């Protein structure tokens, strides 16, 4: 998806364990003055961080990458190769014992879990700032921290208020109105849409993944609406250009369009919306000094200062307590902070998604292309 996980070296971890002990705030304080410490290995000229484009990479750059460069002098290069495209390249490098094409992967938790189960992700359990994170940071069902979840997000139903004069759509089925033909957008693999489609089609969430006939029946109905299929940058552009009236998309994309002057809103319909997480992980096979500094980058991304700026840009709830929600998202359904906020959000385990997502994506594409 466009935005849509270990065989860690014991010698590497032994060498690095002491060095990763200081936190992000100390990193800025100590390295900002350009001082070197005996415990630190040589700095690489750059670190390559795979990222999503548009407002996503802009937010990461402002909150994490630029401050890290200012503190360390290490240039951060953002590789905008899509997560699904770079995954086999990382796997092949690990299998052939080559240096991976990137240092850090900003990835969906589901994709990252696939890599972790394959044994190609470094263990990040020794990052000192993990001690200050919430339970959301821990990848469920995996040993240690081959990935660190960094925030959560909701696949909302975003819409143009003028296209819904009677108020926010109450159901995903409202999009089946003929007037929206050719005016709806979905991710090109259907991510975010499968679970609410299961409910909208008359099925039950507890039947996932054993029986998803209801989901595919609703996707068939949606196909007749001739939706636009794309990725994160597309959604923002389509809303800005007035090409769509509604979309199943991450709230960040709708918010970005609104920041750019588009009259847009979003809602969580009665069937619910998918809630998921993204995270950061490091492929195996890096030279020891590059692994050390890649870990420092992720450790810094777990500080309150970094998360506040990074996630303000994305409008997403982070994994560090005490973050201040953006003013426009206080009490917003897409920015859950309390247990009650999750009542209408659909959370399916990463294991179920890992085991079935490829099949779901293929089924969705087959319907849409059939």
C-alpha positions in Angstrom: 0.0 0.0 0.0 1.2 3.4 -0.8 0.7 4.6 2.6 -1.1 2.5 2.9 9.0 -7.6 9.8 14.9 -11.7 13.1 17.6 -13.0 13.3 19.4 -10.3 15.2 23.2 -10.4 15.5 24.1 -11.1 19.1 27.5 -9.5 18.7 25.8 -6.4 17.2 23.4 -6.1 20.0 26.1 -6.6 22.6 28.2 -3.8 21.0 25.3 -1.4 20.7 23.4 -2.1 24.0 25.3 0.5 25.9 25.3 3.1 23.2 21.5 3.2 22.7 21.0 3.8 26.4 20.6 7.6 26.1 17.3 9.1 25.1 16.2 11.4 22.3 16.4 14.5 24.5 19.9 13.7 25.6 20.8 13.0 22.0 19.9 16.5 21.1 21.7 18.0 24.1 24.8 16.0 23.7 25.2 15.8 20.0 23.9 19.3 19.1 27.2 20.7 20.2 29.1 18.5 17.8 30.9 16.6 20.5 31.9 12.9 20.0 31.8 10.3 22.6 34.0 7.2 22.8 31.0 4.9 23.0 29.7 6.1 19.7 30.7 4.5 16.5 31.6 6.5 13.4 28.7 8.5 11.9 27.6 7.6 8.4 27.2 10.5 6.0 23.5 9.7 5.6 20.7 7.4 6.7 18.0 6.4 4.2 14.5 6.3 5.6 11.7 4.8 3.5 8.6 7.1 3.7 5.3 7.9 2.2 5.1 11.0 0.1 3.1 14.2 0.3 2.1 15.5 3.7 3.4 12.2 5.3 7.1 12.8 4.5 6.7 16.5 5.2 5.6 15.7 8.7 8.3 13.2 9.3 10.9 15.6 8.0 9.8 18.4 10.3 9.3 16.3 13.5 12.1 13.7 13.3 14.5 13.9 10.3 15.5 17.6 10.4 15.9 17.8 14.2 18.0 14.5 14.1 20.2 16.0 11.4 20.6 19.2 13.3 21.7 17.2 16.4 24.0 14.6 14.7 25.1 16.1 11.4 23.8 13.0 9.7 21.8 13.7 6.5 18.4 11.9 6.3 17.4 10.9 2.8 13.8 9.9 2.3 13.2 7.0 -0.1 9.6 7.3 -1.4 9.5 3.8 -2.9 6.2 2.2 -1.9 6.2 -0.1 1.1 5.0 -3.1 -0.9 7.6 -2.5 -3.6 10.6 -2.2 -1.3 9.5 -5.2 0.8 10.8 -7.9 -1.6 14.0 -6.0 -2.1 14.7 -6.0 1.6 13.9 -9.7 1.8 16.2 -10.5 -1.1 19.0 -8.6 0.5 18.7 -10.5 3.7 18.5 -13.8 2.0 21.6 -13.0 -0.1 23.4 -11.5 3.0 23.7 -8.1 1.3 23.4 -4.7 2.8 19.7 -3.7 2.7 18.6 -0.8 0.4 17.5 1.4 3.3 18.4 1.9 6.9 14.9 2.4 8.4 11.5 1.4 7.1 8.5 3.5 8.0 5.9 0.8 7.4 2.4 -0.4 8.2 2.5 -2.7 11.2 1.0 -5.5 9.2 3.7 -5.3 6.5 6.3 -4.9 9.2 5.0 -8.0 11.0 5.5 -10.0 7.8 9.1 -9.0 7.7 9.6 -9.7 11.4 8.2 -13.2 11.1 10.5 -13.7 8.2 13.5 -12.9 10.4 14.7 -9.8 8.6 14.2 -7.1 11.2 16.6 -6.0 13.9 15.5 -6.2 17.5 14.9 -2.7 19.0 14.2 -3.8 22.6 17.2 -1.9 23.8 15.9 1.5 22.8 15.8 3.5 26.0 12.8 5.6 25.1 10.5 2.5 24.9 10.2 2.8 28.6 8.2 6.0 28.2 5.7 4.7 25.6 2.2 3.4 25.9 1.1 -0.1 25.1 0.3 0.9 21.6 4.0 1.0 20.8 4.4 -2.8 21.3 3.7 -5.0 18.3 1.2 -7.6 19.4 2.1 -11.3 18.9 5.8 -10.7 18.3 8.8 -11.4 20.6 10.6 -8.3 21.6 10.4 -5.2 19.4 11.3 -6.0 15.8 9.1 -3.1 15.0 8.1 -0.1 17.2 4.6 1.2 16.6 4.7 5.0 16.5 1.1 6.1 16.2 -2.4 4.9 15.4 -4.8 6.0 12.6 -8.4 5.6 11.4 -9.6 5.0 7.9 -12.5 7.4 8.0 -15.3 8.2 5.6 -14.2 11.6 4.3 -16.7 13.6 2.4 -17.6 17.0 0.9 -20.4 18.6 3.1 -22.0 20.1 0.0 -22.5 16.7 -1.4 -24.3 15.6 1.8 -26.7 18.5 2.5 -28.6 16.5 5.1 -25.5 16.0 7.2 -22.7 13.5 7.6 -23.3 10.1 5.9 -24.5 7.7 8.6 -23.6 4.5 6.8 -21.1 3.3 4.2 -24.2 2.2 2.2 -25.0 5.9 1.7 -22.2 5.9 -0.9 -24.3 3.5 -3.1 -26.5 6.5 -4.2 -26.3 6.7 -8.0 -25.4 10.4 -7.7 -21.9 9.4 -6.4 -21.1 7.2 -9.4 -17.5 8.0 -10.3 -17.2 10.4 -7.3 -15.9 7.9 -4.7 -12.3 7.0 -3.9 -10.8 3.8 -2.4 -7.3 2.5 -1.9 -6.3 0.4 -4.9 -6.1 -2.7 -2.8 -9.1 -1.9 -0.7 -7.2 -1.5 2.5 -9.3 0.1 5.2 -12.5 -0.8 3.5 -12.7 -4.6 3.9 -13.9 -4.6 7.5 -16.6 -1.9 7.4 -17.7 -3.5 4.1 -18.1 -6.8 6.0 -20.6 -5.1 8.3 -22.3 -3.0 5.6 -22.8 -6.2 3.6 -24.7 -7.8 6.5 -21.9 -9.9 7.9 -20.2 -10.0 11.3 -16.7 -9.0 12.3 -16.3 -12.2 14.3 -16.6 -14.1 10.9 -13.4 -12.5 9.7 -11.5 -14.2 8.1 -13.4 -17.4 7.9 -16.5 -16.0 6.1 -16.2 -12.7 4.3 -18.9 -13.2 1.7 -20.7 -10.2 3.0 -17.6 -8.0 2.5 -17.1 -9.1 -1.2 -20.8 -8.7 -1.9 -20.6 -5.1 -0.7 -17.4 -4.5 -2.7 -19.3 -5.8 -5.8 -22.0 -3.2 -5.1 -19.4 -0.5 -4.7 -17.7 -1.5 -8.0 -20.9 -0.5 -9.8 -20.2 3.1 -8.5 -17.0 3.1 -10.6 -14.8 4.4 -7.7 -11.4 6.0 -8.3 -8.6 3.8 -7.0 -5.4 5.3 -5.7 -3.0 6.0 -2.9 -2.5 8.7 -0.3 -1.2 11.6 -2.4 -4.0 10.9 -4.9 -6.8 11.4 -2.3 -5.5 14.8 -1.3 -5.2 15.8 -5.0 -8.7 14.5 -5.9 -10.4 16.3 -3.1 -8.5 19.5 -3.9 -9.5 19.3 -7.6 -13.1 18.6 -6.8 -12.9 15.2 -8.5 -14.5 13.2 -5.6 -17.2 13.6 -3.1 -16.3 10.8 -0.6 -13.5 8.5 0.2 -12.4 5.7 2.5 -9.0 7.2 3.5 -6.8 7.9 6.4 -7.9 11.0 8.2 -4.5 12.6 7.5 -5.3 12.9 3.8 -8.7 14.6 4.3 -7.2 17.0 6.9 -4.4 17.9 4.5 -7.0 18.8 1.9 -8.9 20.9 4.4 -5.6 22.7 5.4 -5.3 23.6 1.7 -8.7 25.3 1.6 -11.0 22.4 0.6 -14.3 22.3 2.4 -14.1 18.7 3.7 -15.2 16.7 6.7 -15.0 13.1 7.9 -17.0 10.7 10.0 -17.1 7.2 11.5 -20.3 5.6 10.1 -22.5 3.2 12.1 -20.7 0.2 10.7 -17.4 1.5 12.1 -14.0 2.3 10.6 -10.7 0.4 10.6 -8.1 1.4 13.2 -4.5 0.4 12.7 -0.9 1.4 13.4 2.3 2.2 11.6 5.8 1.9 12.9 9.6 2.0 12.3 11.9 -0.9 11.9 15.5 -1.7 10.7 16.4 -4.4 8.2 19.1 -6.8 9.1 22.5 -6.6 7.4 23.6 -3.0 8.1 27.2 -2.3 9.1 27.4 -1.9 12.9 27.9 1.8 12.9 25.0 2.4 10.6 22.8 0.1 12.7 23.7 2.1 15.8 22.7 5.5 14.3 19.6 4.0 12.7 18.5 2.9 16.2 19.3 6.4 17.5 16.9 7.8 14.8 14.1 5.6 16.0 14.9 6.3 19.6 14.6 10.0 18.9 11.3 9.4 17.1 9.9 8.2 20.4 10.5 11.4 22.3 7.7 13.7 23.2 9.1 16.6 21.2 9.6 14.6 18.0 6.2 13.0 18.3 4.4 16.3 19.0 5.7 17.9 15.8 5.6 14.8 13.6 2.1 13.8 14.6 0.7 17.3 14.6 1.6 17.3 11.0 -0.3 14.1 10.4 -3.1 14.7 12.9 -2.7 11.2 14.5 -2.5 10.0 18.1 1.0 8.9 19.1 2.6 6.4 21.6 4.1 8.9 24.1 1.8 10.1 26.9 1.0 13.8 27.3 0.9 14.8 23.6 -1.4 17.7 22.9 -4.0 17.0 20.2 -4.1 19.5 17.4 -6.7 22.2 18.1 -8.9 21.0 15.1 -8.9 17.4 16.3 -9.9 17.7 20.0 -12.8 15.2 20.6 -12.6 14.1 16.9 -13.5 10.5 16.2 -10.3 10.1 14.1 -8.1 11.0 17.1 -8.9 8.4 19.8 -7.3 9.0 23.1 -9.7 7.3 25.6 -11.2 3.8 25.7 -14.6 5.1 24.8 -13.1 6.6 21.6 -12.5 3.1 20.3 -16.1 1.8 20.6 -16.8 2.3 16.9 -13.3 1.6 15.6 -12.6 -1.8 14.2 -9.4 -3.4 15.4 -8.4 -6.8 13.8 -5.2 -8.5 15.1 -2.0 -8.1 13.1 -1.7 -11.9 12.9 -5.1 -12.2 11.1 -4.1 -9.4 8.8 -0.7 -10.9 8.0 -2.2 -14.3 7.3 -5.0 -13.0 5.0 -4.1 -9.5 3.7 -2.6 -10.7 0.4 -5.6 -12.7 -0.4 -7.9 -9.8 0.5 -6.0 -7.4 -1.7 -6.1 -9.9 -4.6 -9.8 -10.5 -4.2 -10.6 -6.8 -4.1 -8.5 -6.1 -7.2 -10.1 -9.0 -9.0 -13.6 -7.6 -8.3 -12.6 -4.1 -9.3 -10.9 -5.2 -12.5 -13.4 -7.8 -13.4 
